[in-house]
Amino acid sequence: MKSEQADGLRWFKSTHSGGDGGECIEIAAEDTVVHIRDSKERTGPQLAFARDAWTGFVAGIAQNLPS
């Protein structure tokens, strides 16, 4: 993961995203909130989820991935 400090948050982007400007999101996790933003629009809108909700979302995706 690559990280960037901005707006007081430490943003992470997967190293699998490459540098060709493709579609990717960045994530910044705090104690109780997980922030999501578009890596191409860093000053644009962000989503914020309660950490428990984000954990449940990721777990649900993992359970539904093909084997």
N, CA, C, O and CB atoms as a CASP TS submission, in Angstrom:
PFRMAT TS
TARGET T0000
AUTHOR 0000-0000-0000
METHOD Language model
MODEL 1
PARENT N/A
ATOM      1  N   MET     1       0.845  -1.177   0.000  1.00  0.00           N
ATOM      2  CA  MET     1       0.000   0.000   0.000  1.00  0.00           C
ATOM      3  C   MET     1       0.892   1.242   0.000  1.00  0.00           C
ATOM      4  O   MET     1       1.919   1.285   0.677  1.00  0.00           O
ATOM      5  CB  MET     1      -0.962  -0.003   1.223  1.00  0.00           C
ATOM      6  N   LYS     2       0.491   2.225  -0.753  1.00  0.00           N
ATOM      7  CA  LYS     2       1.145   3.526  -0.720  1.00  0.00           C
ATOM      8  C   LYS     2       0.310   4.440   0.169  1.00  0.00           C
ATOM      9  O   LYS     2      -0.908   4.280   0.253  1.00  0.00           O
ATOM     10  CB  LYS     2       1.311   4.125  -2.163  1.00  0.00           C
ATOM     11  N   SER     3       0.954   5.392   0.830  1.00  0.00           N
ATOM     12  CA  SER     3       0.185   6.296   1.675  1.00  0.00           C
ATOM     13  C   SER     3       0.519   7.745   1.375  1.00  0.00           C
ATOM     14  O   SER     3       1.589   8.052   0.849  1.00  0.00           O
ATOM     15  CB  SER     3       0.438   5.996   3.144  1.00  0.00           C
ATOM     16  N   GLU     4      -0.399   8.626   1.712  1.00  0.00           N
ATOM     17  CA  GLU     4      -0.232  10.065   1.528  1.00  0.00           C
ATOM     18  C   GLU     4      -0.916  10.770   2.690  1.00  0.00           C
ATOM     19  O   GLU     4      -2.027  10.405   3.076  1.00  0.00           O
ATOM     20  CB  GLU     4      -0.816  10.541   0.153  1.00  0.00           C
ATOM     21  N   GLN     5      -0.253  11.779   3.246  1.00  0.00           N
ATOM     22  CA  GLN     5      -0.831  12.557   4.339  1.00  0.00           C
ATOM     23  C   GLN     5      -1.502  13.784   3.738  1.00  0.00           C
ATOM     24  O   GLN     5      -0.849  14.562   3.042  1.00  0.00           O
ATOM     25  CB  GLN     5       0.258  12.966   5.394  1.00  0.00           C
ATOM     26  N   ALA     6      -2.775  13.967   3.988  1.00  0.00           N
ATOM     27  CA  ALA     6      -3.510  15.123   3.486  1.00  0.00           C
ATOM     28  C   ALA     6      -4.707  15.361   4.393  1.00  0.00           C
ATOM     29  O   ALA     6      -5.322  14.411   4.878  1.00  0.00           O
ATOM     30  CB  ALA     6      -3.961  14.912   2.007  1.00  0.00           C
ATOM     31  N   ASP     7      -5.035  16.614   4.619  1.00  0.00           N
ATOM     32  CA  ASP     7      -6.203  16.968   5.436  1.00  0.00           C
ATOM     33  C   ASP     7      -6.170  16.303   6.809  1.00  0.00           C
ATOM     34  O   ASP     7      -7.220  16.017   7.385  1.00  0.00           O
ATOM     35  CB  ASP     7      -7.483  16.577   4.712  1.00  0.00           C
ATOM     36  N   GLY     8      -4.980  16.058   7.333  1.00  0.00           N
ATOM     37  CA  GLY     8      -4.864  15.431   8.634  1.00  0.00           C
ATOM     38  C   GLY     8      -5.125  13.935   8.628  1.00  0.00           C
ATOM     39  O   GLY     8      -5.083  13.300   9.682  1.00  0.00           O
ATOM     40  N   LEU     9      -5.392  13.361   7.464  1.00  0.00           N
ATOM     41  CA  LEU     9      -5.647  11.925   7.350  1.00  0.00           C
ATOM     42  C   LEU     9      -4.493  11.271   6.607  1.00  0.00           C
ATOM     43  O   LEU     9      -3.846  11.905   5.774  1.00  0.00           O
ATOM     44  CB  LEU     9      -6.995  11.649   6.622  1.00  0.00           C
ATOM     45  N   ARG    10      -4.236  10.014   6.906  1.00  0.00           N
ATOM     46  CA  ARG    10      -3.215   9.256   6.191  1.00  0.00           C
ATOM     47  C   ARG    10      -3.931   8.352   5.192  1.00  0.00           C
ATOM     48  O   ARG    10      -4.570   7.372   5.576  1.00  0.00           O
ATOM     49  CB  ARG    10      -2.311   8.422   7.179  1.00  0.00           C
ATOM     50  N   TRP    11      -3.821   8.686   3.921  1.00  0.00           N
ATOM     51  CA  TRP    11      -4.527   7.989   2.847  1.00  0.00           C
ATOM     52  C   TRP    11      -3.688   6.845   2.305  1.00  0.00           C
ATOM     53  O   TRP    11      -2.473   6.967   2.154  1.00  0.00           O
ATOM     54  CB  TRP    11      -4.887   8.959   1.718  1.00  0.00           C
ATOM     55  N   PHE    12      -4.353   5.729   2.015  1.00  0.00           N
ATOM     56  CA  PHE    12      -3.691   4.546   1.464  1.00  0.00           C
ATOM     57  C   PHE    12      -4.337   4.154   0.143  1.00  0.00           C
ATOM     58  O   PHE    12      -5.556   4.209  -0.021  1.00  0.00           O
ATOM     59  CB  PHE    12      -3.749   3.370   2.462  1.00  0.00           C
ATOM     60  N   LYS    13      -3.486   3.759  -0.787  1.00  0.00           N
ATOM     61  CA  LYS    13      -3.952   3.236  -2.070  1.00  0.00           C
ATOM     62  C   LYS    13      -3.200   1.945  -2.325  1.00  0.00           C
ATOM     63  O   LYS    13      -1.997   1.873  -2.073  1.00  0.00           O
ATOM     64  CB  LYS    13      -3.736   4.269  -3.242  1.00  0.00           C
ATOM     65  N   SER    14      -3.871   0.943  -2.810  1.00  0.00           N
ATOM     66  CA  SER    14      -3.250  -0.341  -3.078  1.00  0.00           C
ATOM     67  C   SER    14      -2.111  -0.202  -4.078  1.00  0.00           C
ATOM     68  O   SER    14      -2.220   0.552  -5.045  1.00  0.00           O
ATOM     69  CB  SER    14      -4.282  -1.329  -3.592  1.00  0.00           C
ATOM     70  N   THR    15      -1.026  -0.922  -3.850  1.00  0.00           N
ATOM     71  CA  THR    15       0.084  -0.930  -4.810  1.00  0.00           C
ATOM     72  C   THR    15      -0.332  -1.653  -6.090  1.00  0.00           C
ATOM     73  O   THR    15       0.356  -1.545  -7.105  1.00  0.00           O
ATOM     74  CB  THR    15       1.338  -1.603  -4.194  1.00  0.00           C
ATOM     75  N   HIS    16      -1.440  -2.387  -6.060  1.00  0.00           N
ATOM     76  CA  HIS    16      -1.952  -3.067  -7.249  1.00  0.00           C
ATOM     77  C   HIS    16      -2.651  -2.109  -8.198  1.00  0.00           C
ATOM     78  O   HIS    16      -2.998  -2.498  -9.313  1.00  0.00           O
ATOM     79  CB  HIS    16      -2.907  -4.173  -6.848  1.00  0.00           C
ATOM     80  N   SER    17      -2.868  -0.863  -7.785  1.00  0.00           N
ATOM     81  CA  SER    17      -3.618   0.074  -8.617  1.00  0.00           C
ATOM     82  C   SER    17      -2.807   0.576  -9.797  1.00  0.00           C
ATOM     83  O   SER    17      -3.387   1.046 -10.776  1.00  0.00           O
ATOM     84  CB  SER    17      -4.083   1.244  -7.790  1.00  0.00           C
ATOM     85  N   GLY    18      -1.478   0.493  -9.738  1.00  0.00           N
ATOM     86  CA  GLY    18      -0.648   0.946 -10.849  1.00  0.00           C
ATOM     87  C   GLY    18      -0.599   2.462 -10.945  1.00  0.00           C
ATOM     88  O   GLY    18      -1.248   3.158 -10.165  1.00  0.00           O
ATOM     89  N   GLY    19       0.156   2.966 -11.883  1.00  0.00           N
ATOM     90  CA  GLY    19       0.316   4.411 -12.030  1.00  0.00           C
ATOM     91  C   GLY    19      -0.246   4.949 -13.319  1.00  0.00           C
ATOM     92  O   GLY    19       0.100   6.060 -13.719  1.00  0.00           O
ATOM     93  N   ASP    20      -1.110   4.193 -13.990  1.00  0.00           N
ATOM     94  CA  ASP    20      -1.609   4.616 -15.294  1.00  0.00           C
ATOM     95  C   ASP    20      -2.882   5.455 -15.227  1.00  0.00           C
ATOM     96  O   ASP    20      -3.505   5.709 -16.258  1.00  0.00           O
ATOM     97  CB  ASP    20      -1.858   3.415 -16.141  1.00  0.00           C
ATOM     98  N   GLY    21      -3.279   5.889 -14.027  1.00  0.00           N
ATOM     99  CA  GLY    21      -4.458   6.746 -13.894  1.00  0.00           C
ATOM    100  C   GLY    21      -5.771   5.991 -13.983  1.00  0.00           C
ATOM    101  O   GLY    21      -6.815   6.587 -14.248  1.00  0.00           O
ATOM    102  N   GLY    22      -5.731   4.694 -13.766  1.00  0.00           N
ATOM    103  CA  GLY    22      -6.945   3.888 -13.816  1.00  0.00           C
ATOM    104  C   GLY    22      -7.862   4.164 -12.641  1.00  0.00           C
ATOM    105  O   GLY    22      -7.602   5.044 -11.820  1.00  0.00           O
ATOM    106  N   GLU    23      -8.915   3.413 -12.577  1.00  0.00           N
ATOM    107  CA  GLU    23      -9.901   3.584 -11.520  1.00  0.00           C
ATOM    108  C   GLU    23      -9.361   3.035 -10.207  1.00  0.00           C
ATOM    109  O   GLU    23      -8.944   1.879 -10.137  1.00  0.00           O
ATOM    110  CB  GLU    23     -11.220   2.892 -11.892  1.00  0.00           C
ATOM    111  N   CYS    24      -9.370   3.855  -9.180  1.00  0.00           N
ATOM    112  CA  CYS    24      -8.873   3.422  -7.880  1.00  0.00           C
ATOM    113  C   CYS    24      -9.451   4.312  -6.789  1.00  0.00           C
ATOM    114  O   CYS    24      -9.791   5.471  -7.025  1.00  0.00           O
ATOM    115  CB  CYS    24      -7.328   3.448  -7.844  1.00  0.00           C
ATOM    116  N   ILE    25      -9.553   3.754  -5.606  1.00  0.00           N
ATOM    117  CA  ILE    25      -9.967   4.535  -4.457  1.00  0.00           C
ATOM    118  C   ILE    25      -8.827   4.579  -3.452  1.00  0.00           C
ATOM    119  O   ILE    25      -7.913   3.756  -3.492  1.00  0.00           O
ATOM    120  CB  ILE    25     -11.247   3.949  -3.817  1.00  0.00           C
ATOM    121  N   GLU    26      -8.895   5.543  -2.559  1.00  0.00           N
ATOM    122  CA  GLU    26      -7.958   5.647  -1.447  1.00  0.00           C
ATOM    123  C   GLU    26      -8.765   5.602  -0.163  1.00  0.00           C
ATOM    124  O   GLU    26      -9.913   6.046  -0.121  1.00  0.00           O
ATOM    125  CB  GLU    26      -7.096   6.954  -1.533  1.00  0.00           C
ATOM    126  N   ILE    27      -8.163   5.068   0.871  1.00  0.00           N
ATOM    127  CA  ILE    27      -8.841   4.879   2.152  1.00  0.00           C
ATOM    128  C   ILE    27      -7.999   5.479   3.266  1.00  0.00           C
ATOM    129  O   ILE    27      -6.778   5.325   3.284  1.00  0.00           O
ATOM    130  CB  ILE    27      -9.111   3.379   2.423  1.00  0.00           C
ATOM    131  N   ALA    28      -8.655   6.162   4.192  1.00  0.00           N
ATOM    132  CA  ALA    28      -8.007   6.680   5.402  1.00  0.00           C
ATOM    133  C   ALA    28      -8.853   6.228   6.591  1.00  0.00           C
ATOM    134  O   ALA    28     -10.038   6.550   6.675  1.00  0.00           O
ATOM    135  CB  ALA    28      -7.859   8.265   5.361  1.00  0.00           C
ATOM    136  N   ALA    29      -8.243   5.487   7.502  1.00  0.00           N
ATOM    137  CA  ALA    29      -8.977   4.939   8.637  1.00  0.00           C
ATOM    138  C   ALA    29      -8.626   5.679   9.918  1.00  0.00           C
ATOM    139  O   ALA    29      -7.453   5.856  10.247  1.00  0.00           O
ATOM    140  CB  ALA    29      -8.686   3.446   8.793  1.00  0.00           C
ATOM    141  N   GLU    30      -9.646   6.103  10.629  1.00  0.00           N
ATOM    142  CA  GLU    30      -9.500   6.673  11.965  1.00  0.00           C
ATOM    143  C   GLU    30     -10.046   5.643  12.959  1.00  0.00           C
ATOM    144  O   GLU    30     -10.429   4.540  12.569  1.00  0.00           O
ATOM    145  CB  GLU    30     -10.254   8.062  12.092  1.00  0.00           C
ATOM    146  N   ASP    31     -10.079   6.002  14.218  1.00  0.00           N
ATOM    147  CA  ASP    31     -10.557   5.060  15.239  1.00  0.00           C
ATOM    148  C   ASP    31     -11.986   4.591  14.985  1.00  0.00           C
ATOM    149  O   ASP    31     -12.277   3.403  15.125  1.00  0.00           O
ATOM    150  CB  ASP    31     -10.473   5.699  16.610  1.00  0.00           C
ATOM    151  N   THR    32     -12.872   5.494  14.620  1.00  0.00           N
ATOM    152  CA  THR    32     -14.285   5.135  14.487  1.00  0.00           C
ATOM    153  C   THR    32     -14.845   5.347  13.082  1.00  0.00           C
ATOM    154  O   THR    32     -15.985   4.967  12.817  1.00  0.00           O
ATOM    155  CB  THR    32     -15.095   5.929  15.464  1.00  0.00           C
ATOM    156  N   VAL    33     -14.069   5.947  12.176  1.00  0.00           N
ATOM    157  CA  VAL    33     -14.562   6.293  10.837  1.00  0.00           C
ATOM    158  C   VAL    33     -13.541   5.868   9.782  1.00  0.00           C
ATOM    159  O   VAL    33     -12.333   5.991   9.983  1.00  0.00           O
ATOM    160  CB  VAL    33     -14.852   7.819  10.730  1.00  0.00           C
ATOM    161  N   VAL    34     -14.052   5.362   8.647  1.00  0.00           N
ATOM    162  CA  VAL    34     -13.213   5.058   7.490  1.00  0.00           C
ATOM    163  C   VAL    34     -13.639   5.996   6.371  1.00  0.00           C
ATOM    164  O   VAL    34     -14.815   6.045   6.012  1.00  0.00           O
ATOM    165  CB  VAL    34     -13.337   3.543   7.053  1.00  0.00           C
ATOM    166  N   HIS    35     -12.683   6.743   5.818  1.00  0.00           N
ATOM    167  CA  HIS    35     -12.934   7.704   4.740  1.00  0.00           C
ATOM    168  C   HIS    35     -12.515   7.077   3.415  1.00  0.00           C
ATOM    169  O   HIS    35     -11.513   6.365   3.344  1.00  0.00           O
ATOM    170  CB  HIS    35     -12.167   9.046   4.988  1.00  0.00           C
ATOM    171  N   ILE    36     -13.294   7.348   2.362  1.00  0.00           N
ATOM    172  CA  ILE    36     -13.026   6.828   1.023  1.00  0.00           C
ATOM    173  C   ILE    36     -13.049   8.008   0.054  1.00  0.00           C
ATOM    174  O   ILE    36     -13.900   8.891   0.159  1.00  0.00           O
ATOM    175  CB  ILE    36     -14.076   5.727   0.609  1.00  0.00           C
ATOM    176  N   ARG    37     -12.099   8.015  -0.898  1.00  0.00           N
ATOM    177  CA  ARG    37     -12.119   9.057  -1.929  1.00  0.00           C
ATOM    178  C   ARG    37     -11.601   8.488  -3.244  1.00  0.00           C
ATOM    179  O   ARG    37     -10.945   7.446  -3.266  1.00  0.00           O
ATOM    180  CB  ARG    37     -11.270  10.283  -1.496  1.00  0.00           C
ATOM    181  N   ASP    38     -11.896   9.173  -4.323  1.00  0.00           N
ATOM    182  CA  ASP    38     -11.412   8.826  -5.652  1.00  0.00           C
ATOM    183  C   ASP    38      -9.960   9.288  -5.756  1.00  0.00           C
ATOM    184  O   ASP    38      -9.662  10.447  -5.471  1.00  0.00           O
ATOM    185  CB  ASP    38     -12.299   9.474  -6.774  1.00  0.00           C
ATOM    186  N   SER    39      -9.070   8.411  -6.154  1.00  0.00           N
ATOM    187  CA  SER    39      -7.654   8.763  -6.211  1.00  0.00           C
ATOM    188  C   SER    39      -7.363   9.831  -7.271  1.00  0.00           C
ATOM    189  O   SER    39      -6.340  10.510  -7.195  1.00  0.00           O
ATOM    190  CB  SER    39      -6.825   7.521  -6.492  1.00  0.00           C
ATOM    191  N   LYS    40      -8.247   9.983  -8.252  1.00  0.00           N
ATOM    192  CA  LYS    40      -8.047  10.996  -9.292  1.00  0.00           C
ATOM    193  C   LYS    40      -8.639  12.348  -8.903  1.00  0.00           C
ATOM    194  O   LYS    40      -8.328  13.360  -9.530  1.00  0.00           O
ATOM    195  CB  LYS    40      -8.662  10.526 -10.600  1.00  0.00           C
ATOM    196  N   GLU    41      -9.485  12.375  -7.879  1.00  0.00           N
ATOM    197  CA  GLU    41     -10.161  13.612  -7.448  1.00  0.00           C
ATOM    198  C   GLU    41      -9.933  13.799  -5.958  1.00  0.00           C
ATOM    199  O   GLU    41     -10.886  13.811  -5.179  1.00  0.00           O
ATOM    200  CB  GLU    41     -11.694  13.570  -7.770  1.00  0.00           C
ATOM    201  N   ARG    42      -8.700  13.943  -5.564  1.00  0.00           N
ATOM    202  CA  ARG    42      -8.344  13.975  -4.143  1.00  0.00           C
ATOM    203  C   ARG    42      -8.976  15.133  -3.384  1.00  0.00           C
ATOM    204  O   ARG    42      -9.162  15.036  -2.171  1.00  0.00           O
ATOM    205  CB  ARG    42      -6.855  14.049  -3.999  1.00  0.00           C
ATOM    206  N   THR    43      -9.305  16.203  -4.050  1.00  0.00           N
ATOM    207  CA  THR    43      -9.950  17.322  -3.366  1.00  0.00           C
ATOM    208  C   THR    43     -11.469  17.270  -3.524  1.00  0.00           C
ATOM    209  O   THR    43     -12.176  18.158  -3.049  1.00  0.00           O
ATOM    210  CB  THR    43      -9.413  18.651  -3.902  1.00  0.00           C
ATOM    211  N   GLY    44     -11.959  16.247  -4.180  1.00  0.00           N
ATOM    212  CA  GLY    44     -13.394  16.087  -4.404  1.00  0.00           C
ATOM    213  C   GLY    44     -14.097  15.518  -3.188  1.00  0.00           C
ATOM    214  O   GLY    44     -13.527  15.461  -2.098  1.00  0.00           O
ATOM    215  N   PRO    45     -15.332  15.101  -3.380  1.00  0.00           N
ATOM    216  CA  PRO    45     -16.122  14.569  -2.263  1.00  0.00           C
ATOM    217  C   PRO    45     -15.536  13.274  -1.713  1.00  0.00           C
ATOM    218  O   PRO    45     -14.836  12.536  -2.406  1.00  0.00           O
ATOM    219  CB  PRO    45     -17.561  14.334  -2.704  1.00  0.00           C
ATOM    220  N   GLN    46     -15.843  13.027  -0.463  1.00  0.00           N
ATOM    221  CA  GLN    46     -15.409  11.812   0.218  1.00  0.00           C
ATOM    222  C   GLN    46     -16.619  11.136   0.847  1.00  0.00           C
ATOM    223  O   GLN    46     -17.606  11.783   1.198  1.00  0.00           O
ATOM    224  CB  GLN    46     -14.330  12.126   1.292  1.00  0.00           C
ATOM    225  N   LEU    47     -16.517   9.833   0.978  1.00  0.00           N
ATOM    226  CA  LEU    47     -17.512   9.076   1.733  1.00  0.00           C
ATOM    227  C   LEU    47     -16.917   8.760   3.092  1.00  0.00           C
ATOM    228  O   LEU    47     -15.703   8.599   3.217  1.00  0.00           O
ATOM    229  CB  LEU    47     -17.939   7.767   0.980  1.00  0.00           C
ATOM    230  N   ALA    48     -17.745   8.671   4.092  1.00  0.00           N
ATOM    231  CA  ALA    48     -17.288   8.303   5.432  1.00  0.00           C
ATOM    232  C   ALA    48     -18.247   7.252   5.990  1.00  0.00           C
ATOM    233  O   ALA    48     -19.466   7.414   5.943  1.00  0.00           O
ATOM    234  CB  ALA    48     -17.212   9.559   6.377  1.00  0.00           C
ATOM    235  N   PHE    49     -17.675   6.182   6.513  1.00  0.00           N
ATOM    236  CA  PHE    49     -18.450   5.078   7.072  1.00  0.00           C
ATOM    237  C   PHE    49     -18.015   4.828   8.502  1.00  0.00           C
ATOM    238  O   PHE    49     -16.839   4.972   8.834  1.00  0.00           O
ATOM    239  CB  PHE    49     -18.286   3.798   6.223  1.00  0.00           C
ATOM    240  N   ALA    50     -18.955   4.457   9.343  1.00  0.00           N
ATOM    241  CA  ALA    50     -18.587   3.973  10.676  1.00  0.00           C
ATOM    242  C   ALA    50     -17.681   2.766  10.471  1.00  0.00           C
ATOM    243  O   ALA    50     -17.919   1.948   9.582  1.00  0.00           O
ATOM    244  CB  ALA    50     -19.862   3.605  11.548  1.00  0.00           C
ATOM    245  N   ARG    51     -16.659   2.659  11.283  1.00  0.00           N
ATOM    246  CA  ARG    51     -15.675   1.579  11.102  1.00  0.00           C
ATOM    247  C   ARG    51     -16.331   0.201  11.116  1.00  0.00           C
ATOM    248  O   ARG    51     -15.950  -0.665  10.330  1.00  0.00           O
ATOM    249  CB  ARG    51     -14.607   1.650  12.193  1.00  0.00           C
ATOM    250  N   ASP    52     -17.297  -0.015  11.984  1.00  0.00           N
ATOM    251  CA  ASP    52     -17.999  -1.297  12.036  1.00  0.00           C
ATOM    252  C   ASP    52     -18.751  -1.583  10.735  1.00  0.00           C
ATOM    253  O   ASP    52     -18.772  -2.721  10.265  1.00  0.00           O
ATOM    254  CB  ASP    52     -18.971  -1.316  13.214  1.00  0.00           C
ATOM    255  N   ALA    53     -19.364  -0.559  10.160  1.00  0.00           N
ATOM    256  CA  ALA    53     -20.085  -0.735   8.899  1.00  0.00           C
ATOM    257  C   ALA    53     -19.114  -1.089   7.778  1.00  0.00           C
ATOM    258  O   ALA    53     -19.412  -1.954   6.955  1.00  0.00           O
ATOM    259  CB  ALA    53     -20.876   0.540   8.541  1.00  0.00           C
ATOM    260  N   TRP    54     -17.964  -0.434   7.737  1.00  0.00           N
ATOM    261  CA  TRP    54     -16.960  -0.710   6.712  1.00  0.00           C
ATOM    262  C   TRP    54     -16.421  -2.136   6.861  1.00  0.00           C
ATOM    263  O   TRP    54     -16.250  -2.845   5.869  1.00  0.00           O
ATOM    264  CB  TRP    54     -15.805   0.312   6.796  1.00  0.00           C
ATOM    265  N   THR    55     -16.158  -2.547   8.090  1.00  0.00           N
ATOM    266  CA  THR    55     -15.654  -3.899   8.348  1.00  0.00           C
ATOM    267  C   THR    55     -16.670  -4.933   7.869  1.00  0.00           C
ATOM    268  O   THR    55     -16.295  -5.931   7.254  1.00  0.00           O
ATOM    269  CB  THR    55     -15.350  -4.095   9.857  1.00  0.00           C
ATOM    270  N   GLY    56     -17.946  -4.704   8.145  1.00  0.00           N
ATOM    271  CA  GLY    56     -18.990  -5.609   7.690  1.00  0.00           C
ATOM    272  C   GLY    56     -19.100  -5.657   6.173  1.00  0.00           C
ATOM    273  O   GLY    56     -19.311  -6.724   5.596  1.00  0.00           O
ATOM    274  N   PHE    57     -18.958  -4.500   5.524  1.00  0.00           N
ATOM    275  CA  PHE    57     -19.002  -4.414   4.062  1.00  0.00           C
ATOM    276  C   PHE    57     -17.868  -5.232   3.445  1.00  0.00           C
ATOM    277  O   PHE    57     -18.100  -6.030   2.537  1.00  0.00           O
ATOM    278  CB  PHE    57     -18.913  -2.940   3.601  1.00  0.00           C
ATOM    279  N   VAL    58     -16.663  -5.038   3.928  1.00  0.00           N
ATOM    280  CA  VAL    58     -15.503  -5.760   3.399  1.00  0.00           C
ATOM    281  C   VAL    58     -15.646  -7.264   3.649  1.00  0.00           C
ATOM    282  O   VAL    58     -15.322  -8.069   2.776  1.00  0.00           O
ATOM    283  CB  VAL    58     -14.198  -5.233   4.041  1.00  0.00           C
ATOM    284  N   ALA    59     -16.123  -7.643   4.825  1.00  0.00           N
ATOM    285  CA  ALA    59     -16.325  -9.066   5.123  1.00  0.00           C
ATOM    286  C   ALA    59     -17.362  -9.674   4.187  1.00  0.00           C
ATOM    287  O   ALA    59     -17.203 -10.808   3.736  1.00  0.00           O
ATOM    288  CB  ALA    59     -16.759  -9.256   6.587  1.00  0.00           C
ATOM    289  N   GLY    60     -18.417  -8.929   3.895  1.00  0.00           N
ATOM    290  CA  GLY    60     -19.446  -9.413   2.968  1.00  0.00           C
ATOM    291  C   GLY    60     -18.906  -9.626   1.566  1.00  0.00           C
ATOM    292  O   GLY    60     -19.256 -10.601   0.901  1.00  0.00           O
ATOM    293  N   ILE    61     -18.062  -8.723   1.122  1.00  0.00           N
ATOM    294  CA  ILE    61     -17.438  -8.886  -0.202  1.00  0.00           C
ATOM    295  C   ILE    61     -16.561 -10.128  -0.212  1.00  0.00           C
ATOM    296  O   ILE    61     -16.623 -10.932  -1.141  1.00  0.00           O
ATOM    297  CB  ILE    61     -16.600  -7.633  -0.581  1.00  0.00           C
ATOM    298  N   ALA    62     -15.746 -10.282   0.823  1.00  0.00           N
ATOM    299  CA  ALA    62     -14.829 -11.422   0.895  1.00  0.00           C
ATOM    300  C   ALA    62     -15.587 -12.751   0.852  1.00  0.00           C
ATOM    301  O   ALA    62     -15.118 -13.713   0.244  1.00  0.00           O
ATOM    302  CB  ALA    62     -13.983 -11.342   2.172  1.00  0.00           C
ATOM    303  N   GLN    63     -16.752 -12.806   1.492  1.00  0.00           N
ATOM    304  CA  GLN    63     -17.544 -14.041   1.529  1.00  0.00           C
ATOM    305  C   GLN    63     -18.134 -14.375   0.159  1.00  0.00           C
ATOM    306  O   GLN    63     -18.423 -15.536  -0.130  1.00  0.00           O
ATOM    307  CB  GLN    63     -18.667 -13.916   2.561  1.00  0.00           C
ATOM    308  N   ASN    64     -18.310 -13.353  -0.682  1.00  0.00           N
ATOM    309  CA  ASN    64     -18.962 -13.560  -1.971  1.00  0.00           C
ATOM    310  C   ASN    64     -17.998 -13.604  -3.149  1.00  0.00           C
ATOM    311  O   ASN    64     -18.435 -13.633  -4.299  1.00  0.00           O
ATOM    312  CB  ASN    64     -19.962 -12.483  -2.199  1.00  0.00           C
ATOM    313  N   LEU    65     -16.702 -13.609  -2.884  1.00  0.00           N
ATOM    314  CA  LEU    65     -15.732 -13.739  -3.976  1.00  0.00           C
ATOM    315  C   LEU    65     -15.710 -15.182  -4.472  1.00  0.00           C
ATOM    316  O   LEU    65     -15.838 -16.120  -3.685  1.00  0.00           O
ATOM    317  CB  LEU    65     -14.312 -13.300  -3.514  1.00  0.00           C
ATOM    318  N   PRO    66     -15.548 -15.351  -5.788  1.00  0.00           N
ATOM    319  CA  PRO    66     -15.465 -16.727  -6.292  1.00  0.00           C
ATOM    320  C   PRO    66     -14.218 -17.426  -5.764  1.00  0.00           C
ATOM    321  O   PRO    66     -13.190 -16.787  -5.538  1.00  0.00           O
ATOM    322  CB  PRO    66     -15.464 -16.739  -7.830  1.00  0.00           C
ATOM    323  N   SER    67     -14.309 -18.703  -5.573  1.00  0.00           N
ATOM    324  CA  SER    67     -13.184 -19.480  -5.028  1.00  0.00           C
ATOM    325  C   SER    67     -12.113 -19.695  -6.068  1.00  0.00           C
ATOM    326  O   SER    67     -11.095 -20.327  -5.785  1.00  0.00           O
ATOM    327  CB  SER    67     -13.662 -20.827  -4.501  1.00  0.00           C
TER
END
